[in-house]
Amino acid sequence: MQIKQEKKWWIDNREMIVNALYQKLLLDYNKENIEQILLDTNYTNEQIAIVKDIIEHEEMIIETLSKFLDNDWSFERLHFLSKAILISSAYEMLILKKPKAIIVNTYVEISKKISDLKTSKLINALLDKIV
């Protein structure tokens, strides 16, 4: 029963977490700034804890993602929304050890919903190379 509840929580909250990371990247917030903003905008303590944990691992996640970019691309060159989606999805695969196929499919669908087809293809290609 607890596994079903955890899966449902992630399904319901991934977009919120991507949005929080997008805000952090776009506005160049540190962990304390983003925590206060999220508290002010009705994020739950659980969502905030996940965002803070992602930020704790952000440098390692970006280093890992950067290894899989083509030589003429750098992570910094990506759009903030793409970065947020990639960081969140890589966190789930690398840190939480969630199944790659589920994470890739889920985040490609999120990217289709909140971005464009080109971004979705980039997310799919890059995540497919991880793990």
C-alpha positions in Angstrom: 0.0 0.0 0.0 2.8 2.4 0.9 4.5 1.9 -2.5 1.2 2.8 -4.3 0.9 6.0 -2.2 4.6 6.9 -3.0 4.1 6.4 -6.7 0.9 8.5 -6.7 2.8 11.2 -4.8 5.5 11.4 -7.4 3.0 11.3 -10.3 1.1 14.2 -8.7 4.2 16.3 -7.8 6.8 16.0 -10.5 5.5 19.0 -12.4 5.6 21.1 -9.2 9.1 20.0 -8.5 10.2 20.9 -12.1 8.5 24.3 -11.7 10.4 24.9 -8.5 13.7 24.0 -10.1 12.9 26.2 -13.1 12.3 29.2 -10.8 15.5 28.5 -9.0 17.5 28.3 -12.2 15.8 31.3 -13.9 16.1 33.6 -10.9 19.5 32.2 -9.7 18.2 31.5 -6.2 20.1 29.6 -3.6 18.6 26.9 -1.5 17.4 29.3 1.2 15.8 31.7 -1.3 14.0 29.0 -3.1 12.7 27.5 0.1 11.2 30.8 1.2 9.6 31.3 -2.2 8.1 27.8 -2.2 6.7 28.3 1.3 5.1 31.5 0.1 3.5 29.8 -2.9 1.8 26.9 -1.2 4.4 24.1 -1.8 4.2 21.4 0.8 7.0 20.6 3.2 7.5 17.3 1.4 7.8 19.0 -2.0 10.2 21.6 -0.5 12.3 18.8 1.1 12.6 17.0 -2.3 13.6 20.3 -4.1 16.2 20.9 -1.4 17.6 17.4 -1.8 17.8 17.9 -5.5 19.7 21.1 -5.0 22.1 19.3 -2.7 22.9 16.9 -5.5 22.6 19.4 -8.3 26.3 19.8 -9.0 26.9 16.0 -9.4 23.8 15.7 -11.5 24.9 18.4 -13.9 28.3 16.9 -14.1 26.8 13.6 -15.0 24.4 15.1 -17.6 27.2 17.1 -19.1 29.1 14.0 -20.0 26.3 12.9 -22.3 25.9 16.2 -24.2 27.3 16.4 -27.7 30.8 18.1 -27.8 29.4 21.4 -29.2 26.9 21.7 -26.3 27.3 22.6 -22.7 24.7 22.2 -19.9 24.8 26.0 -19.4 23.7 26.5 -23.0 20.4 24.6 -22.5 17.2 26.5 -21.8 16.3 26.8 -18.1 13.2 24.6 -18.5 15.2 21.9 -20.1 17.7 22.1 -17.3 15.0 21.8 -14.7 13.4 18.8 -16.3 16.8 17.1 -16.8 17.9 17.7 -13.2 14.7 16.5 -11.7 14.6 13.3 -13.8 18.3 12.6 -13.4 17.8 13.0 -9.6 15.2 10.3 -9.7 17.3 7.9 -11.7 20.7 8.5 -10.1 19.9 9.3 -6.5 16.6 7.7 -5.9 17.4 4.7 -8.3 14.0 4.8 -9.9 13.5 2.7 -13.1 14.9 4.4 -16.1 12.1 3.5 -18.5 9.4 4.9 -16.2 11.4 8.1 -15.5 12.3 8.8 -19.2 8.7 8.3 -20.3 7.3 10.4 -17.5 9.6 13.3 -18.0 9.2 13.2 -21.8 5.5 13.5 -21.3 6.0 16.4 -18.8 8.3 18.1 -21.4 5.6 17.7 -24.1 3.1 19.3 -21.8 5.1 22.3 -20.6 7.5 22.8 -23.5 7.8 21.9 -27.2 8.6 18.8 -29.3 12.2 19.8 -29.8 12.7 19.9 -26.0 11.0 16.5 -25.6 13.3 14.9 -28.1 16.4 16.4 -26.3 15.1 15.1 -22.9 14.5 11.7 -24.3 17.8 11.4 -26.0 19.8 12.6 -23.1 18.0 10.6 -20.4 18.3 7.5 -22.5 22.1 7.7 -22.3 22.1 7.9 -18.5 22.6 4.8 -16.3 
